[in-house]
Amino acid sequence: STVRALLSKGLTEEIVFGGGLGAARAVALVGPTGVGKTTTIAKIAAHEQLVKGRNVGLVTIDEYRVGGIEQLGRYAELIGCPMQVASDARSLEVALRRLEDCDLVLIDTAGRSPRDAWALTAMAECFRDAQEPIEVHLCLPVAMREREMRNAIEHSAVLGPSRLTCTKIDESICCGSIVAAHVQSGLPLGYFTTGQRVPEDISVASAESLAALLCGEDVN
């Protein structure tokens, strides 16, 4: 529609889109508990390996959530990619070395309360001490309340994120918080996720897809 086309043009000028993944081989998804990081990783891994033909490896440093390792393990099995488990900087380094043949390594992390400053600092050090650069994507659900979103953005700054991925769009009535989160964080938009299906319910964030969402349309 004309409205969507005009909105899309305006968004191109006002919003920075990160184009999914950057240049780093290792990419970690971080964010509060329950934002859908593991499912998002599975979607990206499936698309990169099965559609683009890249060798993908998975690492989980989520030892806290019951079933977290098993969930990622099931996805690894289905996609047919190797998986490693890490718990600190040293074991992360070992995991990355074991996956040195992979073109892309996706790292799943434990959900952290924005108030848990110690855990976030420890995770930041873990990434910093790895022997290769790790690109960090902050994942936030679109239906998150504004105060919680601001909190999560503020506290995750210690991790040095370079992209913002907006999750659980299907569970939100209004998508204006995507723009608010982008403005507050200053981070380019990476991906939009719109449901539980792997790998279908994900798209690289773009002015066109954001315009469609703001007009109340489905992006898949």
C-alpha positions in Angstrom: 0.0 0.0 0.0 1.0 3.7 -0.4 1.1 4.2 3.4 3.5 1.3 3.8 5.7 2.4 0.9 5.9 6.0 2.4 6.6 4.6 5.9 9.3 2.3 4.5 11.0 5.3 2.8 10.9 7.3 6.0 12.3 4.4 8.1 15.2 3.9 5.7 16.3 7.5 6.5 15.7 7.3 10.3 16.5 3.7 11.4 19.8 1.8 11.1 19.5 -1.8 9.8 22.4 -4.1 10.6 21.6 -6.7 7.9 21.5 -9.8 10.1 25.0 -11.1 10.8 28.2 -9.0 10.7 31.7 -10.1 9.6 32.7 -12.0 12.8 32.9 -15.8 12.8 31.6 -16.1 16.4 28.3 -14.6 17.3 26.7 -14.6 20.8 23.1 -14.0 21.5 22.4 -12.3 24.9 19.4 -11.0 26.8 17.1 -11.5 29.7 15.5 -14.9 30.5 12.8 -16.2 28.2 13.3 -13.9 25.2 13.8 -16.8 22.8 17.6 -16.8 22.3 17.9 -20.6 21.8 15.1 -20.8 19.2 16.5 -17.7 17.5 20.0 -19.4 17.3 18.4 -22.5 15.8 16.6 -20.4 13.2 19.8 -18.6 12.2 21.8 -21.9 12.2 19.3 -23.7 10.1 19.1 -20.9 7.6 22.9 -20.4 7.4 23.7 -24.2 7.1 20.7 -25.6 5.2 20.0 -22.6 2.9 23.3 -20.9 2.5 25.5 -24.0 2.8 27.8 -22.7 5.5 29.4 -25.0 8.1 27.8 -23.9 11.4 28.8 -24.8 14.9 26.9 -24.2 18.1 28.1 -23.5 21.7 26.0 -23.2 24.8 27.2 -21.4 27.9 23.8 -21.9 29.5 24.3 -24.3 32.4 21.7 -22.7 34.6 18.4 -23.4 32.9 17.1 -26.9 33.2 16.9 -28.3 29.7 18.8 -25.5 28.1 21.6 -27.7 26.9 19.2 -30.4 25.8 17.1 -28.0 23.8 20.1 -26.6 21.8 21.4 -30.2 21.5 18.1 -31.3 19.8 18.3 -28.4 17.3 22.0 -29.3 16.6 21.0 -32.9 15.8 18.1 -31.8 13.6 20.3 -29.3 11.6 23.3 -31.7 11.6 25.8 -29.3 13.2 28.4 -29.9 16.0 27.8 -28.5 19.4 30.1 -27.7 22.4 29.3 -26.8 26.0 31.3 -24.1 27.8 31.1 -22.5 31.2 33.8 -19.9 31.4 36.4 -18.1 29.3 38.8 -21.1 29.2 36.2 -23.6 28.1 34.7 -21.2 25.6 38.2 -20.9 24.0 38.5 -24.7 23.9 35.0 -24.9 22.3 35.8 -22.3 19.7 39.1 -24.2 18.9 37.2 -27.5 18.5 34.9 -25.8 16.1 37.7 -24.2 14.0 36.5 -25.8 10.8 33.1 -24.0 11.1 32.5 -20.9 9.0 30.1 -19.6 11.7 29.8 -20.4 15.4 26.6 -19.3 17.2 26.8 -19.0 21.0 23.8 -19.4 23.2 24.0 -17.8 26.6 22.0 -18.1 29.9 19.3 -15.6 30.3 20.4 -13.0 32.9 18.3 -10.6 35.0 19.4 -7.0 34.1 20.0 -6.6 37.9 22.6 -9.4 38.0 25.5 -7.1 37.3 28.1 -9.6 38.5 26.9 -12.3 36.0 26.8 -9.8 33.1 30.3 -8.6 33.9 31.6 -12.2 34.1 30.0 -12.9 30.7 31.6 -9.8 29.2 35.0 -10.9 30.5 34.4 -14.4 29.1 33.8 -12.9 25.6 36.7 -10.5 25.9 39.1 -13.3 26.9 38.2 -15.6 24.0 40.9 -15.8 21.4 38.8 -14.3 18.6 36.3 -11.4 18.3 32.8 -12.3 19.4 29.9 -10.3 17.8 27.2 -9.8 20.4 23.5 -9.5 19.5 21.1 -8.3 22.2 17.7 -10.0 22.0 14.6 -8.3 23.4 10.9 -9.3 23.1 8.7 -6.7 21.5 6.0 -7.0 24.2 8.5 -6.0 27.0 7.4 -3.1 29.1 9.2 0.1 28.4 10.9 0.4 31.9 12.1 -3.2 31.7 13.4 -2.7 28.2 15.3 0.4 29.2 16.8 -1.5 32.1 17.9 -4.4 29.9 19.5 -2.1 27.4 21.3 -0.2 30.0 22.7 -3.2 31.9 23.7 -5.2 28.7 25.9 -2.3 27.6 28.8 -4.0 29.5 28.6 -6.9 26.9 29.3 -4.5 24.0 26.4 -5.5 21.7 26.5 -4.5 18.1 23.0 -5.6 16.9 19.5 -5.6 18.4 17.3 -8.6 17.5 13.6 -8.2 18.3 11.9 -11.4 19.3 8.3 -12.7 19.8 6.7 -10.2 17.5 3.8 -12.6 17.1 3.0 -12.1 20.8 2.8 -8.3 20.6 -0.2 -6.2 19.6 1.8 -3.1 18.9 5.3 -3.0 17.3 6.2 0.6 18.1 8.6 -0.7 20.9 10.9 -1.8 18.1 11.6 1.8 17.2 11.8 2.8 20.9 14.3 0.0 21.6 16.4 1.0 18.6 16.4 4.7 19.6 17.3 3.9 23.3 20.0 1.4 22.5 21.5 3.1 19.4 22.0 -0.5 18.0 21.3 -1.4 14.4 18.4 -3.8 14.0 19.5 -7.4 13.2 16.6 -9.8 13.0 12.9 -10.0 13.6 11.5 -13.3 14.9 7.7 -13.9 14.6 6.9 -17.4 16.0 8.2 -20.8 17.2 8.8 -22.5 13.8 12.4 -23.3 12.9 13.7 -22.0 10.6 10.7 -20.1 9.1 9.8 -17.5 11.7 12.7 -15.2 11.3 13.7 -12.4 8.9 16.5 -10.0 8.5 15.3 -6.6 9.8 14.6 -4.2 7.0 12.7 -0.9 6.4 10.1 -2.9 4.4 9.5 -5.5 7.1 9.4 -2.9 9.9 6.9 -0.8 7.9 4.7 -3.9 7.4 4.8 -4.6 11.1 3.9 -1.0 12.0 1.0 -1.3 9.6 -0.2 -4.4 11.4 0.8 -6.8 8.6 2.5 -10.2 8.8 6.1 -10.2 7.7 6.6 -13.9 7.0 
